[in-house]
Amino acid sequence: MSLTEGSDFQRSSDALQAAFPHLYRHSRKARIRRALGSGLFAALTVYALHETGFFSFQKIWQGLGKLGNVFAFMFPPAHNGYFWEFFGGILETLSMAFLGTLGAALFAIPLGFLAAKNVIPNWLFHFGLRRMFDGIRGVDQLIWALVFINVVGLGPFAGILAIMVADTGTLAKLFSEAIENIDGRQVEGVRATGANRVQTIRFGMLPQVLPVVISQTLYYFESNTRSATILGIVGAGGIGLQLSDRIRVNNWDEAAFIILMILVTVSIIDVLSRHLRERFIGRAEYRP
């Protein structure tokens, strides 16, 4: 910007401020409200840092030293003859994530249609079902795992149930919102051919939301691969159980090897799911 253009811009800005002063000046109430909001945010931040021990600099410094020792014990990672046991744990974790996500998606699809306003317009039914979804997904998978461990015992079956229940509420909510945002013209076109309600859902609604269903399900499968590791730590099977055992007895080289196996597995799942999304969703010629 040249000097002349800068002065022209300044004159235009001054003219606008003179013509519309109320747009450039905040009222006293607005300034007080902004100051109070900033002060409250700063106070909450300081309080949270204090309550979590952030200002205990000596403790933090000592913790960093211990963390350095842990990292030193982790290298070089080694399986010490337990590779196939670890590999079996990885496969068990993948099985938990796959079956849990699959079951959640199968339950969530019909529940999503039931919770969509353009499928069942009854507001009371819609409100009750949505609140049920909120209640289910409001409880973390780890809590569900602890519940199911007491119901079905230790092992991967408890982890599968925990993933399935927690993700059913989340996926059903996501699917219902996707169904509510579909193009109504395609639905009306199918209905105009004389299709009944089930046929209208199958040929007018489902093809529009199927890409969302596939994409969200694949994403949650990736996420649940990591979550299943944590569930194993509380006794729900999988590689997490072996990881917690190694950490408990300070076998940090084996723990590092397990962590590397988990990272490689998650990376492979990410690549495969991206390929599947491109295969089924990205291609223009794809039809459900």
N, C-alpha and C positions, 0 to 999 in steps of 0.2 A: 504494500500500500504506500503510495507516494505521500508527500507532505500535504499537497493540495487535497487529495482524497481524504486524508486523516482530518484535516480541518473542516471539510464539508460534512463528514460523518459526525464530528463533535457538534457542529452547529445544528444539524438535524436532530441529534439527541437532546440538545438543550431546548430546541423548539418543542419537541414532544413532551419533555418534562414540564415546560411552561404551560402547554395546552392541556395536559392531563396529569396534574400533580398527584391526584389520588392513586394513580397506577404506580407511581414511583416512591411513594411514601407509605410506610407501615404505620398503622395507628398505634397508640400507646398500649392498647389492650393486646394487639398482635405482638408487639415487642416484649411485653411482660410474659405472654404465653410462650413465646419462643425461648426466653431466658429461663423460665421455669422448666420447660421440657428439657433444655440442655443441661440444667443443673440436676434434674432428676436422673437423667441418663448417666451423667458423670458419677453421681452418688451411688447408683446401682452398680456401676462398673467397679468402683472402689470397694464397695461392700462385698461383691462377688469375689474379687481378687483376695480380699482379706480373709473371707470365710474358707476359701480353698487353699490357704496357706501360701499364696503366691509371694507374699512379702517375707517369707522365711528363707532369706537368701542363703544362709548357712546350710539349711537342709537341702536346698536345691543344688548347691555346690557339691555337697557330699553325695547326693543322688547321682549327679553327673559322673562322679568318680566311680561309683558302683556300676553305672551303666557302661562305662568304658571297660571295666573288668569283665562284665558279661559278654560284651562284644569280642573281647580278647579270647574268652573261652570258647566262643562260637567258631572261631577259625583255626584250622580249616574244617568245614563241615564234613561229617563222616557218618556212614550208616552202621558201621561196626558189625556187619553181617546181618542186619535186620532189614535189608532193602525190600525183600519180598513181603515182609510183614507190613512195612510202610506202604508198599504198593497196594496191598490188599485193603489197607485202611483208606487210601485214596479212592479206590473203586467203591468202597462202601459209602464214602461221603458223596460221591457222584450219584450213586443209586438213591441215597436219601434225597438229594436235591432234585433229581429227575422225577422220582415218584411223587414227592411232595408238591412240586410245581405242577405236574400233570394233573394230579387230583384236584388241586386248587383251581386250575383253569377249567376243568370239566364241571366243577360245582359253580364256578363264578359266571360262566356263560348264561345258563338259564336264570340265575339270580340277577344278573345284570339286566336281562330283558324284563324281568318282573319289576325291577326298581326303576326302569325308565319311564318318564312321564308320558312319552308318546306311545307307549305300549299299554300301560295300565294308568289311566289318568286320575284314579282315585287318590286324592292328596293324603288321606289318612293312612292308607296302605303304603304309599310311597314314603311318607315320613317315618312310619314305624320300621320299614325295611332298611332305610338308610341309617337310622339310629342303631339298628342291629349291626350293620356293617361297621359303624364307628366303634361300637363296643368290642367287636371281634378284633379289629385291627389296632385298637387302642392298647391291647395287651401284647407285649413283646414276645417274639418267638422263644426267647430264653425262659420266660415265665410259663408259656405253654409246655415247653419241654419238661420243666420241673413238675408240672401237673401230670403230664402223661407218663412220666417215669414212675410216679406213684400209682398210676392206673394200670399200665401194661408192663412195668418193670424196666430195667436197664436194657439198652440196646437200640439199634437203628430204627425199630418200629416206632418208638416214642418220638424220635427226631422227625420221621416222616409225617406223623400226625401233627406235630407242632408246626412244621412248615405249611402243611396243607390248611390247617385251621387259620393261621395268621394271614396267609396270602389269599385265602378265599375272600375275606372281608375287603382287602385292598383291591384285588383284581375285580371283584364284583362292582365296587364303586367306580373304578376306572372304566370298566366296560359299559356301565349304565350311562355315564357321562358321554361316552363316545356314541352310544345309541341315540341319545337325546340330540346330538348335533349332526345327524345324518341329513341328507337331502330328501325332503319330503316328496319331491316330484317323482322320484323313482318309486317310492312306496305307493303313491297315488296311481302311477302307471300300472303297477302290478295289480293293485286292487281293482282297477278299471277292467281288467281282463276277466273278472269274476272269481279271483282267487279268494280263498277263505283266510282266516287270521293266521293259521300256521303257515300256509303257502306265502302269504304276504311277508311274514317274518323271514322265511327261508330265502325267498328270491328278491325281496325288496330291501330288507334291513341287513341281513347277515353278510351279503357280499360287500356292503359298504364298511362294516366294522371289522371284518375279518383281518385286514392288514393291521389294525390296531391290536386286535387280540393276539396275533402272532408276534408282533413286535414286543408288546408288554410281557407276554409269557416268556419269550426268549431272554428278555432283560432280567426278569425275576429268576430265571434258571441260573443265569450268571451270578446274580446276587446271592441266591440260596446256596451256591457252591461254597461261597465264603462263610455264609451263616451256618451251614452244616458243620463246619470246622469248630465254631464256637459251641454249638450244641453238643458236640462230642466231649467237650471239656467237662460238662455237667453230667456225663454218663449216658448220652443219647447215641453212642456209637460213632464210628467213623474215625478219621485220622486225628481228630481233636482229642480223643481219649488217649492216644499214644503220645501226642504232643504234651498234654498236661502231665502225663507220667514222667516224661523226660525232664520237664521243667521242675517237677517236684523233687527229683533226685539229683538235680544240677548236672544232668548230662547235656550240656549246652551245645556240644558239637553235633549230637544226634538231633537236638531240637532245631538247630540251624538247617540241617539236611531236610528235615520234615517241612520247614517253612519254605525252603527252596522248591521242594516238590509241589507244595500248595500253589506257589506263585506260577510255576510252569503250567500246572493244571488249569488255573484260572485264565492264564494267557491263551492257552489252546481253546478253552471254551469261548473266550471272547472272539477269537478269530473265526471259529466255526459258526457261532451265532450271527456274526456280521455277514458271513457268506450266505447263511440261510435267509437272513433278512433281504439281502440283495437278490437272492434267487426267487423268493416268493413275493416280495413286496416291490422291489426296485424295477423289475422288468415290466415294460409297458404292455406286453402281450399276455401277462398273467391274468387269469380269470379264476375266481374261486369256484 
